[in-house]
Amino acid sequence: MDIEHLVFENGPKRVGPFSHAVKAGEFIFITGQMPTLPENPDVLVSNDVEKQTHQVMKNLISVLDNCGSSLERVTFVRVYLVNFQDFDKVNKIYKSYFNEDKLPARTCIGVTGLAVGASVEIDLVAKV
């Protein structure tokens, strides 16, 4: 199986040394996206978890688009939350991006911290 490491000039700026995505066979593994401004990985879009969740989803969509995929082709998602009291707020926004009849499999993980002081990070796996 061929493996491609994908970095996109027009994708969200990266906050660390990683590819935006890795393509293996017919699947793409999208690196966890942060709620940072697309052009500045050091600046959070807001301290509000709801605004952060929207920005994370927009950044994920940008990477998926660059990979030739979409949210409709997502098979698995991991959500990382610093504060589990934000669970309902994040879920409300998260599910608005998907068809309710075709939600991907998902895990939600509580963490003690995220890069750039974010409250939420999301990574995913999708078919090309």
N, C-alpha and C positions, 0 to 999 in steps of 0.2 A: 504494500500500500504506500502510495506517495504521500508525503507530508509537506505542506506548504506553510511557511510562516508569513503572515500578511500584516503589513504596516501601510497605512493610508495617509498620504499627505493631507487630504481633505477630511480626515476623521478627527474625532476629539483628540486633543493633545494628550499624550501619555504622561502619567504621574510617576512612572518608573521604567525600568529596563525590561520591557516585554513587548510582544507582538499584540496588535489589536485583536487578532484572531489566528487560530491555527486550523488549517483544513486537513482532515485525515479521511480519505475515502470520500464518502458523500456527506460527511458531517463537518460542521465548523464549530469550534470551541471559542466562544467570545470571552475575552478577558473581562473581569469585573470592571464595570464602569462606575465612575465617581460622579457626584453632583457638581462637577466643576464646569466653569465656562468652557465651551468647546475650544476657544483660542488661548485659554490660560489655565493650565492644570493646577495652578497654585491658589486659585480663587474659587471658593464655593459660590454657587448661584445665590444662595440664601442660607440662613441658619434654620429656616423653617423646613421640617421634615417632608411636608407635602410638596413644597417647591423643589426640594432636593430629589424626591422620588420622580417627579415629572422630568427633571433634567437627566437623571440616570436613564430613564426610558428613552428620551430623545437621543442620548448618546448611544445607547444600544441600537436603536433604529438606524442611526447613521452608520454604525459599523456593519450591521446586517445588510443595509443597502449596498455598501461598498463590496460586500462579499457576494452579492447577487441573491440574497435571501430576504426574509421578512419575518415579522412576528408570527405570521400564520404557519411558519415552518419550524417554530421552536418546539423542541421535544422535552427539554429539562431546564429548570431555572433554580439558582440558589440566591436567596436574599440574605444579606448580612445586616443585622440591626444592632446599633449600640444600645438603644433603649427599647426593651420589649413592650413598653407602654405605648410605643408608636405603631404596634402591629396592625391595629384596625385602620389607622390613617393610611399607612402604606398599602395595605390590602385594597382599600377603596380605590386608590389611584392605580395601582398595579393592574387590577382586574379590568379597569376601563380601557386598557390597551389591547385586550384579548377578546376573542369571541367566547362568550360564557359556555358554549357547548363544546368548545375545543381548547380547554385550558391545558397548558403543559404540566407535566409532573413537576413538583417543586419541593424544595427544602428551605426552611427559614432557620437561620443560625444567629444566636445572640453572641455578640463579641464585645470585648472591652475597649476597642478602639479601631478606627479606620484611618487611612491616609488622609491628609489635609484636614483632619478634624470633622470628616463627614459623619452623618448619622445613619446613612444607608448606602449600600453598594449591592449591585446585582450582576451576576455573571450568568451565562446560559450556553446551551448546546442547541444547534439547529441543523436541519438538512439544507444542503445547498439548493 
